[in-house]
């Protein structure tokens, strides 16, 4: 249940930010496609009325066969953007397990841990959602 809630939260945040980002200067959030409830979510985040700029960064890492990598970093958010969320992608393998994931606030990025249970190395990805 906790993973589902986290993913749902991130999906809502990303969708809300994407709608707001599409709003042209001076355009209302409704005209940009923001639905009821999303405007309140933006306000709760301290977002301005019509403009949030988001960027999704990613970083890939290779994990050797039958090993664990506990502290892999995503790409740092660029410029003055701040990390608000992230995700770990096990590279389309049901034998690569996500061990942990959490924000690395000091490095302004997302951090993941993986276990590769394959007999060959695998590539994994870490995504970081940044907001201006």
BELUR-V177684 format. One record per backbone hydrogen bond with DSSP energy under -1.0 kcal/mol. NH is the residue of the N-H (numbers start at 1). CO is the residue of the C=O. Records with the same first field share a line. If there is no record, write none. Layout:
NH = CO + CO
//
This chain:
5 = 1
6 = 2
7 = 3
8 = 4
9 = 5
10 = 6
11 = 7
12 = 8
13 = 9
14 = 10
15 = 11
16 = 12
17 = 13
18 = 14
19 = 15
20 = 16
21 = 17
22 = 18
27 = 24
32 = 28
33 = 30
34 = 29
38 = 35
41 = 37
42 = 38
43 = 39
44 = 40
45 = 41
46 = 43
47 = 42
55 = 130
57 = 128
59 = 126
61 = 124
63 = 122
66 = 118
67 = 64
69 = 114
72 = 112
74 = 110
77 = 108
81 = 78
82 = 131
84 = 129
85 = 129
87 = 127
89 = 125
96 = 93
97 = 115
99 = 113
100 = 113
102 = 111
104 = 109
109 = 104
111 = 102
112 = 72
113 = 100
114 = 69
115 = 97
116 = 67
117 = 95
122 = 63
124 = 61
125 = 89
126 = 59
127 = 87
128 = 57
129 = 85
130 = 55
131 = 82
132 = 53
//
